[in-house]
Amino acid sequence: MDQIRLTGVRAVGKHGVLDFEHERAQTFIVDATLFLDLAPAGHSDDLRDTVDYGAIAKGIVAIIEGEHVDLIEKLADRIASMILEYPAVAQTQVTVHKPSAPIVVPFDDVSVTVERSRETTSAASQVHHAIIAMGGNQGDVVATLRDAVRSIDGLASTQVTGVSPLYRTDAWGMPDGTPDFYNAVVSVTTKLSAMELLRGLQRIEAEHGRVRTDHWTSRTLDLDIIDFDGQSSDDPDLTLPHPRAWQRAFVLGPWLALEPDAELSGEHAGSVAQLLHEASDRDHIDEIADDWMVGSPTGYGIDDLACDANNAGDADDMDEAYGAIDSSDLPEGTAAAKAAALAAAQPEPASKRAVISLDSPATDAEQQFRMAIVTLDGIPGNQVEGISPLYHVSQLDGLPDKMAAVIQISTRMGAHDLIEALSNVEASVGEDFDLDLIDMEGVTCDEPDCKVPWPTARNHAAVLAPWLDMDPDARLGKDPVSFLLAMAPDTAQVGLLTDNWIIGGTL
């Protein structure tokens, strides 16, 4: 096959595992070979029949100067993926040289070479949908489950897209005195294969003290893949769908609450709602919290979790609510029945659009942002509707640089309650992490603990630039965000890092 070669493309970037490599730029050199059919260009003498290698060279420089990665293997993979975005290129070989690598012995060069084709890149970039069941009954289970959700979201090329309410489950069929279990379900998108995802979950279990003996024992943490793209597999190491999911209410209940239209595939295929209705242990589960990922200043305790004040009042109130509707067509005890009952008992407030900024100087800021977005989306009445690109913010006066992003949500919370929820999320994610309510549809507030719109937002490019990228028609009050960004004094201090960070395998 014909070839185009680019040799010695060089730029400076901040890439490497060591701490100082996150801050100090060094030179990287790239050689790239493009494999393609040049016969059409040879006949036509038309650039449209080949590739613009000048544009590819600029793309290589942009990747080197862009978002930090620890490994030059990752840097090479990103460059190869960029090159294969050009339709004419069938295959590429990319070599990344790191001549200033921190090696303590004399050396001339260190380099990594990768070869990628359109077929292998297409397979590797496929995004899968999976359902993961979580449970445990030893130790501080709620804290363990929260941490497990964050660890799952931290797996390479994986994003948690939904978190179910938390359930308490009787230790049914186990010896008297066995502590109750706590269960939840999460949905994820991932570029990992089912087996790679399983290995990642097993590592997370081990990190939380899980020792695998038999199926019928207490455990600190249990993570099971229930469904993976609806696939069926008889592999003894990973049977899909999970062979006992169809009869386990502690899986079906949380799954139904998370995805009301969910369907289980395989030998026992059917709607999750119907399977839950038929499950013999459906009376042994109880939904106890739908905001458990947010937590509170004191946190949830093992004994008092079921009494959380956010769970729709006392038993008499709940009985009255259930009596207000005919729920005979809903599976008994499911989250769907509870939601219908509460909806009939009280009118739902109208949803409002809200814009929230995220920033952090932490080296794992991208991971913090993803945790926060998952948590906010899991708060009842909230739905994330837009996520901006990720921005780098250069700071002056010796302060550490930051990353910044903006999200838009629809919410049924009032401004005060949303600000309080943001504060709780900040506390749960990290000390240096900052969330601010920038604007809220139809809301103007100038109280000490509730300032909407955020007073200084119109002067901060770290807010305005990602907001404008997310919504080109955005306005803050009567002013277009595009105008405010042009007038902002710190516009030169912000720069776009990546626009696919929320699903990319960059962590």
Steps between C-alpha positions, in 0.01 A plus 500: 500500500619856430646707782531858619764556768527787747833494684617705796179692581588660831317694769514548877250352741450395861483122487640242740436304816718703737352799683735757347402380152149628567642851535819519291477484122747292300556423133327210322579392144262304279553296185182393321452275198163509323398201288251584223428467129667795323406391147194729479709804602772398255248509216300807603766721662219599741554539877152361559624158383771478769547642849622839613816399687543858614170472687610168649826659618300776671278235657806321641627825652158575651491159671853539638419848631159390628366296787752325728549125482728288715626267227641568156319180402178694556636801312585280203154341507332841495708612204424178309128541569511858372675392179243227436225760513612587145291264281774442242742354760456123540785442745763698688821446692585762763824531696521741793851591619567639848865609483492673841346209688600489870736202472801489734740325259649644178270449200436647156125460470193315623203444274176308464361382167137401444326370191128553453259421220149625440360159596682472834423860591131454421480192725692666780278809491172309528301616800309240701218530752513292817296454815696428819341382825660603829451367850656433838421446868831538680656821632387849399311367198357831379843664493642194325229508233553873444872446456436206269288720270787748479751221437284355222478845341881515526555185294666572167258611226204452734234743618224443752181631338244418769477399866188336647346569839646306792314194628513301822462125440423231756772236532243257368594131522810573710561419871313700765687811604655558156508878442268641234650578161505836325457490124503734202547485124707724273495536123823573315629566152841350433747423225626203700400150400274308737797300631713814546214660691467190719870509587469867592204428728688216667791735572259746661352218711847395615591859590200499735593177674283259303616140531319262264397173665146387411185680384312485828715693746522852638731730310636855506429561132350302215507630142330300225451572130129437445472605137752598232344628177234231535762239411470130585806302606557162666859578597546347849699807609231743383153373418280761330247607594563417865343155538304580818407864437151408376398373845678748727287787619802677647630532142170549319363764740793744472529432126133581446533820701795601282356389164120457512492350148791258557491157338700194599625287211596134489326182608278680754436806282229742595427847630672572829170630636325167436793294626499702823127447537557124479813486721449294815711738712336826392363556852852478645631825348427857601607824332654720769672792325506645150758771576754278674788595266476863615526425870462759772734677744464211742464228237263204501532246775423132477216521752347837420511492119143377468377799703655764275287810496515522121299180455151646478399516865377243750313176443154658540581756231619225269189290558284799420700565185473141379125509563462796267559298180414170343837327473365151437673491165842579651733238652443509874765682701698627201643846464251553214208448737652731760566771244145478368358520852703804594418670169130459574539626855665831413545708185844504345674837481591621155854429385739789446823515303809571704862560399771374736875561477765250608865577568789338680880527515534131588697270270194272487260788427352320200408205720354737763282663235367167381422390856313824564299476178392144577406602854302805390316300237406248771327757722122461470352761268830571327607410149823603333418643157830645382871466572759744370849420369779487759709817536842578645526818707840664553518685831725784605680588824645151538162330536467152346330470163146364496265305281150634440174391343131593504189284501133574448235308692125501527399497866194505719702632793481860614812713483572471875464122497710464186780712647494287815513185287799640309676561831441139603634374169810719541566348841458146370724545195806687627636789703619710204191437290260790439140500371305823448145565386559756224148556375150358547203550277258760639694543826659816636633488854738723695513339843831426677470124437314522169627731228345427161626584241851453642625860539849465349422242230482766227867584562644146502600341171539169686119501526407682180720308252375149584144632533516654153639175356213308657232751394596752228175694562544522878416822682580617849216732582452714189860468381617235250772285651698547176512876568594454865782260403640751251509762778631271777842611633635143532406359159865434413535278808258228385550239232300206368642160600253248358134477404455124554637470852176375651514172305867478405748261657721778634500417870 
